[in-house]
């Protein structure tokens, strides 16, 4: 039997509207900043029959999360004497304060879930990380590699390594001039580097340079990679169709390229979307009424 022509037209219009003009959600281009990258957990659990350590750790987490609404890097200490626990959080330099908080507030729960009650832990998400250690925990070198991942594809044959090395070179200078954070693009490459918030400019440059060398050795001609050292990290991605989003000019004058750090999700909805849909349907009904009057 089928629908009347008028109903069919309205249904078709509604379908086209809801599937093309009103996207429910466009995901961020570089994955969600709360995605887990890696966890580092000490093998030593702390003995806590009186609950002193647990209380100190909970207080530390609370202090760090509360500060994440204001700043992107913060260190804190909780507890006394042998029960002292120190910790910190840091957000990626291109995140807003709101995004920083939304990222950091997930870390205490993840830390306990992934590591349990251990004397030291570090949990790294794409947009932020948090770490803590009890007093007396053995320190590790700032240049020690904690984690690396490399893309599976091979960039040979397109001048990839030359482009990548040029972008790396600018990034090494950029983190110094940017006081710890730099992100930019070169042709089809996007690179980012960041140091821990209390690392000086000179040491930051050395750390990023070390991370670049490790990326060149560990990842070879892979078209993407991330290398995390104890005090800094770098990441890079090669896009065959060009870096998504607005590309800044390449070079130290690009104001750290922070305007392309991430693509904000677009959500259209609420009462405005409903009102627009109603107006569209009324317009369609008027068109059909005029058609019937002929």
C-alpha positions as CSV (number, residue, x, y, z in Angstrom):
1,X,0.0,0.0,0.0
2,X,2.8,2.5,0.9
3,X,2.7,5.9,2.4
4,X,0.9,8.9,0.9
5,X,3.1,11.2,-1.2
6,X,2.9,13.9,1.4
7,X,3.9,11.6,4.3
8,X,6.8,10.1,2.3
9,X,8.1,13.6,1.5
10,X,8.1,14.5,5.2
11,X,9.7,11.3,6.3
12,X,12.4,11.7,3.7
13,X,13.1,15.3,4.8
14,X,13.2,14.2,8.4
15,X,15.7,11.4,7.6
16,X,18.0,13.7,5.7
17,X,17.8,16.3,8.5
18,X,18.6,13.9,11.3
19,X,21.3,12.0,9.5
20,X,23.2,14.8,7.8
21,X,22.4,18.2,9.4
22,X,22.2,17.2,13.0
23,X,25.2,15.0,13.9
24,X,24.8,13.7,17.4
25,X,28.5,13.7,18.1
26,X,31.7,14.3,16.2
27,X,34.6,12.6,18.0
28,X,37.8,14.4,18.7
29,X,40.3,13.9,15.9
30,X,43.2,12.8,18.2
31,X,41.1,10.4,20.3
32,X,39.6,11.2,23.7
33,X,42.1,12.9,26.0
34,X,41.0,10.6,28.9
35,X,42.1,7.5,27.0
36,X,44.6,5.4,29.0
37,X,48.1,5.4,27.6
38,X,50.0,3.3,30.2
39,X,50.3,2.6,33.9
40,X,53.4,2.2,36.0
41,X,52.9,0.5,39.4
42,X,55.5,-0.4,42.0
43,X,55.7,-4.0,42.9
44,X,55.7,-3.1,46.6
45,X,52.4,-2.7,48.3
46,X,52.4,-0.6,51.5
47,X,51.4,-2.2,54.8
48,X,48.6,-0.1,56.2
49,X,46.9,-1.8,59.2
50,X,45.9,1.6,60.7
51,X,44.8,3.2,57.5
52,X,47.3,6.0,57.8
53,X,48.7,5.6,54.3
54,X,45.3,5.3,52.8
55,X,44.2,8.5,54.5
56,X,47.3,10.4,53.3
57,X,46.9,9.2,49.8
58,X,43.2,10.1,49.7
59,X,44.0,13.6,51.0
60,X,46.8,13.9,48.3
61,X,44.4,12.9,45.5
62,X,41.8,15.4,46.8
63,X,44.3,18.2,46.8
64,X,45.6,17.4,43.3
65,X,42.1,17.2,41.8
66,X,41.0,20.4,43.3
67,X,44.0,22.3,41.9
68,X,43.4,20.9,38.4
69,X,40.5,23.4,38.0
70,X,43.1,26.3,38.2
71,X,46.4,25.1,36.9
72,X,47.9,22.4,34.6
73,X,50.7,21.3,36.9
74,X,50.8,20.9,40.6
75,X,52.8,19.1,43.3
76,X,51.6,18.3,46.8
77,X,52.6,16.4,49.9
78,X,50.4,14.6,52.4
79,X,51.0,12.8,55.7
80,X,53.8,13.2,58.2
81,X,57.2,11.6,59.0
82,X,57.5,8.1,57.5
83,X,53.9,8.3,56.3
84,X,54.6,11.2,53.9
85,X,53.4,10.8,50.3
86,X,54.3,13.2,47.6
87,X,52.5,13.4,44.2
88,X,51.8,15.6,41.2
89,X,49.6,15.9,38.2
90,X,50.2,17.5,34.8
91,X,47.8,18.3,31.9
92,X,48.8,18.6,28.3
93,X,49.6,22.2,27.5
94,X,46.8,22.6,24.9
95,X,43.9,21.6,27.2
96,X,41.6,24.1,28.8
97,X,41.2,24.2,32.5
98,X,37.9,22.5,32.2
99,X,39.3,19.7,30.2
100,X,42.3,19.4,32.5
101,X,40.0,18.9,35.5
102,X,37.8,16.4,33.6
103,X,41.0,14.5,32.8
104,X,42.7,14.6,36.3
105,X,39.6,13.7,38.2
106,X,39.6,10.3,36.6
107,X,43.1,9.5,37.7
108,X,42.7,8.7,41.4
109,X,40.1,6.0,40.7
110,X,42.2,4.6,37.8
111,X,45.3,4.6,39.9
112,X,43.6,2.5,42.7
113,X,41.9,0.2,40.1
114,X,45.1,-0.4,38.1
115,X,47.8,-0.4,40.7
116,X,46.0,-0.9,44.1
117,X,47.7,0.3,47.3
118,X,51.3,0.4,46.2
119,X,54.2,2.7,47.4
120,X,54.5,4.4,44.0
121,X,52.4,4.7,40.9
122,X,52.0,6.7,37.7
123,X,49.0,6.6,35.4
124,X,49.2,8.4,32.0
125,X,46.2,9.4,29.9
126,X,46.4,11.1,26.6
127,X,45.7,14.5,28.1
128,X,47.1,14.2,31.7
129,X,49.0,12.1,34.2
130,X,49.3,11.7,37.9
131,X,52.0,10.1,40.0
132,X,52.8,9.6,43.6
133,X,55.4,7.9,45.8
134,X,55.9,7.4,49.6
135,X,58.8,9.0,51.3
136,X,62.1,7.2,50.7
137,X,61.1,5.7,47.4
138,X,64.1,5.3,45.1
139,X,64.1,8.1,42.5
140,X,64.6,7.3,38.8
141,X,66.5,9.3,36.2
142,X,64.5,12.0,34.4
143,X,65.8,10.5,31.1
144,X,64.6,7.0,31.8
145,X,62.1,5.8,29.2
146,X,58.8,4.8,30.8
147,X,56.7,3.9,27.7
148,X,56.8,4.1,23.9
149,X,54.4,3.1,21.1
150,X,55.0,3.2,17.4
151,X,52.6,3.2,14.5
152,X,52.6,0.1,12.3
153,X,52.8,1.7,8.9
154,X,56.0,2.6,7.1
155,X,56.7,6.2,6.0
156,X,59.5,5.4,3.6
157,X,59.3,6.6,0.0
158,X,57.6,9.9,0.6
159,X,60.4,11.9,2.2
160,X,58.9,11.1,5.5
161,X,62.0,10.8,7.6
162,X,63.4,14.1,6.3
163,X,60.1,15.9,7.2
164,X,59.9,14.2,10.6
165,X,63.5,15.1,11.5
166,X,62.9,18.7,10.5
167,X,59.7,18.9,12.6
168,X,61.6,17.3,15.5
169,X,64.4,19.9,15.2
170,X,61.9,22.7,15.5
171,X,60.1,21.0,18.4
172,X,63.4,20.7,20.3
173,X,63.8,24.5,20.1
174,X,60.1,25.1,20.6
175,X,59.8,23.5,24.0
176,X,62.6,25.8,25.3
177,X,61.1,29.0,23.9
178,X,57.6,27.7,25.0
179,X,58.8,27.0,28.5
180,X,57.9,23.4,28.5
181,X,55.3,22.8,25.8
182,X,55.3,23.0,22.1
183,X,53.1,21.7,19.3
184,X,53.1,22.5,15.6
185,X,52.8,21.0,12.1
186,X,55.1,20.7,9.2
187,X,53.6,19.7,5.8
188,X,51.7,16.5,6.8
189,X,53.4,16.0,10.2
190,X,52.0,17.0,13.6
191,X,54.5,17.0,16.5
192,X,54.1,17.8,20.2
193,X,56.5,17.9,23.1
194,X,56.1,18.6,26.8
195,X,58.2,18.6,30.0
196,X,57.2,18.2,33.6
197,X,56.2,21.6,35.0
198,X,59.1,22.2,37.3
199,X,61.8,21.3,34.7
200,X,64.0,24.2,33.6
201,X,64.1,25.3,30.0
202,X,67.6,24.0,29.3
203,X,66.9,20.6,31.0
204,X,63.6,20.4,29.1
205,X,65.4,20.9,25.8
206,X,67.8,18.1,26.7
207,X,65.0,15.8,27.8
208,X,63.0,16.3,24.6
209,X,66.2,15.8,22.5
210,X,66.8,12.5,24.3
211,X,63.2,11.5,23.6
212,X,63.5,12.4,19.9
213,X,66.6,10.2,19.6
214,X,64.8,7.3,21.3
215,X,61.8,7.8,18.9
216,X,64.2,7.7,15.8
217,X,65.8,4.5,17.1
218,X,62.7,2.7,18.6
219,X,60.1,3.7,16.0
220,X,62.3,4.0,12.8
221,X,60.2,5.0,9.9
222,X,56.8,4.4,11.6
223,X,54.4,7.1,10.7
224,X,53.4,7.8,14.3
225,X,54.9,7.4,17.7
226,X,54.8,8.4,21.4
227,X,57.8,8.3,23.7
228,X,57.4,9.0,27.4
229,X,60.5,9.7,29.6
230,X,60.3,10.3,33.3
231,X,60.4,14.1,32.9
232,X,59.1,14.7,29.3
233,X,57.2,13.2,26.4
234,X,57.0,13.6,22.6
235,X,54.4,12.5,20.1
236,X,54.2,12.7,16.3
237,X,51.8,11.7,13.6
238,X,52.0,11.7,9.8
239,X,48.8,12.4,7.8
240,X,48.8,11.5,4.1
241,X,46.0,14.1,3.5
242,X,47.5,16.8,5.6
243,X,47.1,17.5,9.3
244,X,43.4,17.9,10.3
245,X,42.2,21.2,11.6
246,X,43.8,24.7,11.3
247,X,47.5,24.5,10.6
248,X,49.7,27.2,12.0
249,X,52.8,28.5,10.2
250,X,55.7,26.2,10.8
251,X,58.6,27.5,12.9
252,X,59.4,29.1,16.2
253,X,57.1,32.1,15.4
254,X,54.0,29.9,15.4
255,X,53.2,30.7,19.0
256,X,53.8,27.1,20.0
257,X,51.1,26.0,17.6
258,X,48.7,25.4,20.5
259,X,45.7,26.3,18.5
260,X,45.8,22.9,16.7
261,X,46.3,20.7,19.8
262,X,42.9,19.1,19.5
263,X,39.7,19.4,17.6
264,X,36.8,20.2,19.8
265,X,33.8,17.8,19.5
266,X,30.7,19.4,17.9
267,X,27.4,18.7,19.5
268,X,24.1,20.1,18.3
269,X,21.1,19.4,20.5
270,X,18.8,20.6,23.3
271,X,15.9,23.0,22.8
272,X,17.6,24.8,19.9
273,X,17.9,21.7,17.9
274,X,14.3,20.7,18.6
275,X,13.0,24.1,17.7
276,X,14.9,24.0,14.4
277,X,13.4,20.6,13.6
278,X,9.9,21.9,14.3
279,X,10.4,25.0,12.1
280,X,11.7,22.8,9.3
281,X,8.7,20.4,9.5
282,X,6.3,23.4,9.5
283,X,8.0,24.8,6.4
284,X,7.7,21.4,4.7
285,X,4.0,21.2,5.6
286,X,3.4,24.7,4.1
287,X,5.2,23.7,0.9
288,X,2.9,20.6,0.6
289,X,-0.2,22.7,1.3
290,X,0.7,25.1,-1.5
291,X,1.3,22.1,-3.8
292,X,-2.3,20.8,-2.9
293,X,-3.9,24.2,-3.7
294,X,-2.9,24.0,-7.3
